[in-house]
């Protein structure tokens, strides 16, 4: 249960960071939701490539993967919104 909550927090912060990187004007809630989804998408994509976060500082790797996934989702979201 703790791991799930930590994953949501990492995804939420990653979504906020990705929103800043991508220069979006979306609400914080949308960015957080995209970050949580980005964590899932990033985990899937990096898992298919055989890459993942492990070790004592795995939360840093999870955060980076989530930011990349969230940036990807924000880009897709922008393309659909056009």
N, C-alpha and C positions, 0 to 999 in steps of 0.2 A: 504494500500500500504506500509506503514512504517513497519507494522508487517511482511509482506512478505520479505522485505529487511533484517530486523533483523533476521528472520528465516534463510535466506541464509547465512548471516554472521556467525551465531551460527553454522550452519551446516558445513560451510567451516573451521572454527577453530576446530570444533570437528573432522573433517576428518584429519586435520593436527596432532592433538593430538593422534588420533587413529593410524595413521601411525607411530608415534613415539612409542606408546605402543606395536604395533604389529611388530615393527622392519622392516618395509618395505623399499625397495629402489625405490619405485614408485616416479614419479614426484609429485610436489606440486599440480599440476592441477588434477591428478588422485586422490590424497588423498582428495582434496577439493570436487571433484565430489562424491567420495565414502562417504564423510561426509554428504553431502546434501542428498544423497540417504539413508544414515544411519539414518538421522533424520526422514525421512519418514518411513522407516522400523521399527525403534525403537518406533516411535509413534504408529504405528499399533500394534506391539507386546505388548507394555505396555498397550495400550488401550484395547486389548483383555483380559488382566489380570486385568483390572479395575484400573490401575495405570496411573497417569498422573501428569503433572506439573501444579500447580495452586498457586495462592496467589501473594503477592507483589514481591517475588523473583522467579517467575516461570521460568525466563530465566536460572537460575542455574539448575533446574530440566530438562529443555529442553536440555541444554548442556550435562548433564550426560546421558540422554536418547539417544541423538545423538551420543555421543562417543561410547556407548554400541552397538547401531545399526551399526555404521561405523566399529567397530571392527568385528562384525559379517559379514558384507559385505566384508571386507578385507579378512577374513578367507575363505569365499566362493570364492572370486576372486582368492585367492592363490590355492584353490583346483581345480578350473576349469583350471587355467593356467598350472598346472602340466602336 
